[in-house]
């Protein structure tokens, strides 16, 4: 799976870099993240829960940062294990640059999944990755903007509600949902890697 994109962050480049290096901010912004623990100067352990419908799965992951050029760019290698659901591993590259009063964050991620996760299908995994990425950036922008007085609306204004099921979507069994939950965790790890500095 490959994913790339860019986001405008409502904070200066230095403020964005600092926030991307703050495990508490990341924990609050990454959907399903239970903990981010620094185990070495450039290494983190991540514990997260991926929920899709009634299915929930716990995943453990390891992130290693390299090629750090504060506050401009970094690379991240990651791997995650979801037990019987499977595993994921990959790498990401993140670049920051000033844009007006804010920061432009560009990212490229390459990841692969194995085990039951690989059986889910790339279209479902890609869609889940994009949703997690959107949710992360919404929360990150609100958090960082509120800390630094940016005009991103009131803190806590983002209150996502349930989304009605699209009638055009295929029906999926509980077993498939378990596989999808595992895939979502890998995607969450990919998204986290893309934004952890």
Wavefront OBJ file of the C-alpha trace (Angstrom):
o trace
v 0.000 0.000 0.000
v 1.224 3.491 -0.814
v -0.253 6.707 0.486
v 0.891 10.299 0.113
v -0.594 13.678 0.761
v -0.219 17.097 2.241
v -1.955 18.937 5.044
v -1.957 22.540 6.161
v -1.342 22.859 9.889
v -2.598 25.956 11.739
v 0.714 26.519 13.572
v 4.244 27.599 12.745
v 6.772 25.041 11.524
v 8.536 24.953 14.922
v 5.211 24.562 16.770
v 4.159 21.772 14.389
v 7.495 19.952 14.838
v 7.200 20.214 18.626
v 3.629 18.863 18.565
v 4.649 15.959 16.295
v 7.278 15.043 18.896
v 4.856 15.150 21.833
v 3.590 11.631 22.622
v 0.629 13.009 24.610
v -0.602 15.131 21.695
v -0.207 12.208 19.304
v -1.968 9.830 21.693
v -4.894 12.258 21.900
v -5.091 12.723 18.121
v -4.512 9.210 16.722
v -7.830 7.302 16.656
v -7.760 4.293 19.004
v -4.305 5.027 20.436
v -3.965 3.827 24.032
v -0.284 4.607 24.591
v 2.859 5.903 22.972
v 5.929 5.157 25.038
v 9.422 6.403 24.230
v 11.820 3.485 24.826
v 14.947 5.112 23.358
v 15.859 8.510 21.946
v 14.309 7.770 18.544
v 12.220 4.672 19.261
v 8.613 4.324 20.433
v 6.260 1.497 21.401
v 2.628 2.057 20.439
v -0.476 0.269 21.719
v -3.759 0.847 19.952
v -7.224 -0.552 19.522
v -8.911 -0.654 16.138
v -12.692 -0.837 16.205
v -14.875 -1.481 13.209
v -18.521 -1.985 14.056
v -18.747 -4.504 16.915
v -15.230 -5.872 16.292
v -12.245 -4.682 18.308
v -8.613 -5.780 18.067
v -5.468 -4.697 19.991
v -2.218 -4.045 18.212
v 1.337 -3.409 19.352
v 3.774 -1.524 17.183
v 7.324 -0.216 17.136
v 8.362 3.071 15.488
v 11.978 4.035 14.792
v 12.821 7.571 13.679
v 15.797 8.351 11.444
v 17.215 11.038 9.161
v 15.967 13.726 11.545
v 16.410 17.287 10.263
v 14.508 19.392 12.842
v 12.184 21.150 12.117
v 12.156 20.183 8.425
v 11.918 16.417 7.886
v 12.359 12.876 9.188
v 11.929 9.238 8.202
v 10.087 6.567 10.162
v 10.303 2.779 9.989
v 7.504 0.844 11.643
v 6.164 -2.605 12.289
v 3.020 -3.736 14.049
v 1.598 -7.059 15.216
v -2.089 -7.780 15.711
v -1.903 -11.413 16.829
v -3.984 -13.721 14.667
v -5.155 -10.758 12.566
v -1.695 -10.378 11.032
v 1.053 -7.802 10.817
v 2.124 -4.690 8.983
v 5.431 -2.980 8.322
v 6.690 -0.095 6.278
v 8.316 3.309 6.140
v 7.277 6.932 5.916
v 8.893 10.217 4.998
v 7.563 13.538 6.355
v 8.553 17.051 5.294
v 7.493 20.342 6.894
v 7.792 23.817 5.398
v 6.335 27.206 6.247
v 3.291 28.325 4.316
v 1.854 31.712 5.240
v 1.165 31.784 8.980
v 1.005 27.978 9.102
v 2.896 24.889 7.974
v 2.574 22.573 5.001
v 3.131 18.932 6.027
v 3.841 16.521 3.164
v 4.071 12.760 3.659
v 4.747 9.581 1.708
v 4.058 6.160 3.215
v 4.799 2.674 1.891
v 3.469 -0.259 3.869
v 2.804 -3.953 3.493
v 0.530 -6.274 5.432
v 0.607 -10.005 5.964
v -1.470 -12.749 7.469
v -5.228 -12.330 7.493
v -4.819 -8.584 6.961
v -3.646 -9.223 3.421
v -6.959 -10.960 2.651
v -9.045 -7.844 3.338
v -8.390 -6.159 0.034
v -6.487 -3.030 -0.796
v -9.581 -0.913 -1.497
v -10.935 -1.415 2.030
v -7.520 -0.879 3.637
v -6.903 2.273 1.568
v -10.317 3.682 2.491
v -9.684 2.989 6.185
v -6.225 4.627 5.952
v -7.686 7.771 4.426
v -10.391 8.013 7.096
v -7.883 7.572 9.920
v -5.614 10.157 8.309
v -8.510 12.659 8.028
v -9.523 12.049 11.657
v -5.921 12.463 12.835
v -5.378 15.738 10.973
v -8.702 17.173 12.132
v -7.859 16.429 15.773
v -4.202 17.491 15.379
v -5.121 20.828 13.777
v -7.717 21.548 16.463
v -5.320 20.643 19.279
v -2.317 22.532 17.924
v -4.464 25.472 16.784
v -6.068 25.765 20.229
v -2.640 25.668 21.930
v -1.252 28.410 19.717
v -4.339 30.601 19.252
v -4.879 29.745 15.580
v -8.322 30.368 14.166
v -9.364 26.781 13.642
v -12.592 27.089 15.590
v -13.181 26.364 19.248
v -11.262 23.568 20.885
v -13.446 20.509 21.219
v -15.769 21.681 18.423
v -15.068 18.515 16.433
v -17.655 16.000 17.559
v -17.960 13.219 15.004
v -21.231 11.368 15.017
v -22.266 8.036 13.558
v -22.283 7.841 9.790
v -25.221 6.026 8.200
v -24.332 2.892 6.264
v -23.993 3.408 2.523
v -26.629 1.152 0.895
v -24.258 0.577 -2.074
v -21.619 -1.081 0.130
v -21.404 -4.873 0.046
v -22.553 -6.833 3.085
v -19.610 -8.062 5.168
v -19.541 -10.988 7.594
v -18.253 -10.712 11.187
v -15.201 -12.764 10.179
v -14.388 -10.238 7.453
v -14.877 -7.415 9.947
v -12.242 -8.994 12.199
v -9.810 -9.025 9.280
v -10.771 -5.439 8.471
v -10.135 -4.403 12.085
v -6.638 -5.820 11.836
v -6.086 -3.963 8.589
v -7.352 -0.761 10.160
v -4.774 -1.081 12.928
v -2.006 -1.406 10.366
v -3.385 1.675 8.651
v -3.478 3.523 11.987
v 0.157 2.571 12.527
v 0.973 3.844 9.033
v -0.841 7.112 9.763
v 0.893 7.420 13.137
v 4.245 6.788 11.541
v 3.519 9.468 8.976
v 2.998 12.029 11.704
v 5.349 11.030 14.525
v 8.596 12.940 14.508
l 1 2 3 4 5 6 7 8 9 10 11 12 13 14 15 16 17 18 19 20 21 22 23 24 25 26 27 28 29 30 31 32 33 34 35 36 37 38 39 40 41 42 43 44 45 46 47 48 49 50 51 52 53 54 55 56 57 58 59 60 61 62 63 64 65 66 67 68 69 70 71 72 73 74 75 76 77 78 79 80 81 82 83 84 85 86 87 88 89 90 91 92 93 94 95 96 97 98 99 100 101 102 103 104 105 106 107 108 109 110 111 112 113 114 115 116 117 118 119 120 121 122 123 124 125 126 127 128 129 130 131 132 133 134 135 136 137 138 139 140 141 142 143 144 145 146 147 148 149 150 151 152 153 154 155 156 157 158 159 160 161 162 163 164 165 166 167 168 169 170 171 172 173 174 175 176 177 178 179 180 181 182 183 184 185 186 187 188 189 190 191 192 193 194 195 196 197
